[in-house]
Amino acid sequence: MLKQLLASAGIGACKIDTQLHSNQCVPGGSLKGQIVIQGGAVAQKIDGFDLALMTRVKVKTDNGEFYQNFCLQRFHLADALQLEPGTRRELPFELRLTAELPVTHLPKHNVGKVWLSTAADIAMAMDPTDTDLLRIDATPLMLNCIDAMLALGYQLQKVDVEKGYLQVPGKRSTVGCYQEFEFRPRQWLSGIKEVELSFLPDGASMLLVVEVDRSFRGDSYRTVRLSPQSSSAEVQQALRAVLG
């Protein structure tokens, strides 16, 4: 009885460890690994295992801005499992990641955090958890878009993940947040103060949403449809037509 009470408080309870084949991936890619469950001092019934793909988002309100944790995707791996004292179980998994996954690493920039949170649901006890930080690299197309902006005379200023939906005619994002890449001109360029790029997957192509903030005309929005194979030169030509 004492062991059961201690286990319910997390003492002598089972432990979980999420082991990833690699913590490096790209938007729309996959993530492979396994959950290792090590039994504690007493038998415990685990009602289920869940994985959550998490990030930090900026929330804009009338009273200002703040940041909060945000769930991008949730995966249910297993239902009820009886774990005997001292036993070890392994649950392999392969997760298909959303193509709207925010990027965390760019050349010379770390631009945010994405992590995998693992939880086991145990009735009448503290749920054991595990957290693994992920490295989300930009796709070749994203890098080509950044290179094109640099070639056009702009500098990457910052990257934010904002809570909300990215919407253009005929298409709306799905995960509830979107990433913005903010560029500013190195010198006066057609009165442009800043340009923000966002990526919206649309089937086999990518919609590049371009927000242009001009000194005397305010904000304007344009959408450019790109192929994943679009070169930096092709993207540069398309952006030059938008930016003038």
Summary of the structure (lengths in Angstrom):
residues: 244
radius of gyration: 22.4
end to end distance: 75.0
largest distance: 75.7
contacts: 733
relative contact order: 0.16
helix: 13%
strand: 55%
